[in-house]
Amino acid sequence: MEDKKIKTEKITLEQLLSDLRKEKKWSYLDISEELRKLGSKIDEIQIKKWEYGLIYPDLDTIYKLSEIYLVSSKDFITAKNNSYKKHETLIKWFCYLTGLTLKIGYIFFYFMLTTFLIGALLFFISKAY
């Protein structure tokens, strides 16, 4: 079988894992079972944390994921390196704990930040007069 060709120049590992899992219509448990067949004892919680970018799989697990999804391990490693470029850990934990997607988490975070900054600006303007 030939590996799938994926453009990973800008995609993060969390997005790649999420997309591949959804493409196969698998749950976290399904992936965990596939990894067990290859000798890894990875539970669903760890897999969910991978998709939120809270932790990352080691190289051995990346090779096994490569076998499961038929995607080059080089693509996984490139995506993992892209993930290290982003350090929005607070947003990732918020999304993980609330069950929101990362996209909605970013929108919520920037909305709250904008609201806070406008509120602070209005507060200081009111105190100046």
N, C-alpha and C positions, 0 to 999 in steps of 0.2 A: 504494500500500500504506500502511496505517495503522500508526503506531508502537505497540508494546506498551505497556501501562500497567503501570508497576512502582512499588511503594512503596519509595522510597529514603530515607525519613526517618532510618533507622538503619543501613541496609546500607552496607558499605564497598565501594570500587571493586574490591578484590581478590575479595570474595565475589560481587559482581555479575558480574565477568568469568568467574569460575570456574563460576558457575551457568549463565550463558548458553552457555558452551562445552560444558558437560556436557549441557545440554538439547538441543543440536544433535548431540551425540555426535561432536564434533570433537576432533582432536589439536591440539597447539601448531603443528604443521606446517600443518595445514589452515587455521588462522587466518592464519598467516604468508603462505600462498599467496593467501588472499582479500585481504589487505592489499596484496600485490604487484600484484594486478589493479587496485587503486585508486591505485597509484603510490608506495606506501611500501615501503621496504627494511627491514623489521622481521624479525628472526630469532626462532626458537623460544625461545631463551634469554631474550630480552627479554620475551616474552609470559609465560613462566613467572615471571619476576621481578615482572611486574605483578600476577600472581595471588597472589604472596607479599607484596606490598606493599613490596618492596625499592626499586623505582623506579616511576614513574608515566608513562603516555603523555602526550605533549603535546596541545594542543588540536586540532591538525590531525588527529592520529591518533584522538582521541576522536570527531571528526566522522565519520571513516571507519568506526570501530567501530559508530557509530550507524547508518550505512548498512547494514553487514553484518548486524547483529543486529536491525534494525528497532526500535530502542529510542531514545527521545528523547535527544539530546545533553545536555539539561538533567538528565536522570536520571543520566547518566554523571558530569556535573560535580558534582551533589549528592553522589553516592557518593564521588567523589574528595575533596570537602571533608570528608566524614565520616571518611575514611581518615587525614587529617591530624590528627584529634583523638586518634588512638591512636598511641603512640610506643613500641611494644614491638619495637624493631628487633632486639634480641638474639634474641628468640623467633623472629622472622621469618627471620633468617639461619640459625638452628639448623634450622628446618623446611625451608628451601630446601636446605641442605647434606645433610640426612638423608633428604629426600624425604617427610617426614611432613606430614600436613595441619596447618593452623594450629590446628584444634580439639584434636588430639592433642598438639601442641606446647605449647599453653596448659596442658592437663591435666598433662603431664609436668613443665613448669616449676613449676607450683604444688605438685605432689607433691614435687619435689626441694626447693623452698623450705621447705615445711612440715617435711620430714624434716631439713633442715639446722637449722632453728630449734629443733626438739625435741631434736636432738642437742646443739646448743649449750647449751640450757637444762639438759639432763641433765649435761653436762660441768661447768657452773658449779655446779650443785647438789652434784655429787660432790666438787668442790674445796672447797666451803664446809664440808663435814663432814670 
